[in-house]
């Protein structure tokens, strides 16, 4: 019996040894996989790369500048898309907090820069991209002496590329969202390089994707020497927010002018009126144009013209564009975005029968073929006007064959083919019955009616009865810009 009991006890021990050996030979992950999971334990999923803040670059990277570690947003809150150029260190920001804008420490030693686009995004036509890049550069050239010229081969100062993930500079992109683009400052070994994430949904002028115009203008600020700023609504803010139209904030202007100064005066321009205190360094840079576009409901326009079948209103360097009676998205915008080199403000404008667009300011005029300048500035004396400014210009007739210039209480008939007025001696504006003798702007609509603007009021002129219609003047704002007024009556 004792022997039998011993055998019965030995059998389990004999089986236990092989089982232990088997357990030791099994891989650990398999053992863990077999372990039961509590029913309420959270499931783990692969973490997708969404919008992320810029983190400090490794010591051997080609980072555009030293990065400051950025605080993460609260859990569950989406992180907004942003520029991949790191923010300056906190100490640098503190030293610049009074003026907000922050300089990188580098600037270009020349003002005439070239640029080249290597590759393009798939969503946009090449010409759309080229136009957006030119406009994005122009917001900086409008307020500085800088010029930008595109080249299609060979060396360029600024090299623009659309690329993906790892692309050779140790600053990889992360797919849609997150980091949108980055650029390298002047005086670095990659100066002039601007990279855009190819995987973004690039658009122009709408918020259905990422607006290339705004992102490009931001990156060009870096490539010219500006760091990120904490100023509200500045173009150089690190986080992307869709805003239209594209414009610089006062902080952006002060920053770029700290580096490059103001635009050069044209040789024919009148020097500015220098008041008391000239030459005193106040450490302040005055803005060159209004901080924001004027309110169309409250202003008297400088000029108005029908161009390519659309109606354009001009005021203080800005333009409003109406098509079919509706203000177009992205407007008001700087008029110089359409017509580079256009003076600000313009006194009058019109489009002739050949499609040339004429602009007037003071004793000079300019002519454009579409958006391409073909003449100007040229003196009004070439047109037979002796020392008279053009305050308004009206194209009259279905063939655009009659053009009239208005100044004060006088007007002249102009022949575009001969580039001369019929006579240097003007006629009295009282010939236009029911219209005030002095006007600010004039244009003709598609039905042949003429419109005369003075202050915030306008008169509609009947081409058949040759006099202003009954019920006028009316306010411009409610009828053209849907402004809310108590009553649209003469005031």
Secondary structure, DSSP 8 states (H G I E B T S, - for coil): -HHHHHHHHHHHHHHHHHHHHHHHHS-HHHHHHHS---TTS-----------------TTS--SS---------TTS----B-SS----HHHHHHTTTT---B-S---S-SEEEEEE----TTS-HHHHHHHHHHHHHHHHTTSS-EEEE-SSS--SEEEEEE-S--SSS----SSSSB-EEE--TTSTTTTEEEEETTS-EESSSSSSEEHHHHHHHHHHHHHTB----STT-TT-SB----SS----HHHHHHHHHHH-S----TTS------TTTT---S----SS-SS---TTT---SEEEEETTEEEEEETTEEEEEETTEE-TT-SEEGGGTSTT--SS-SEEEE-TTSEEEEEETTEEEEEETTEEEEEEEEGGGGT--S----EEEEESTTS-EEEEEETTEEEEEETTTTEES-SS-EEGGGSBTS-SS-SEEEE-TTS-EEEEETTEEEEEETTTTEE-TT--EEHHHHHH----S--S--
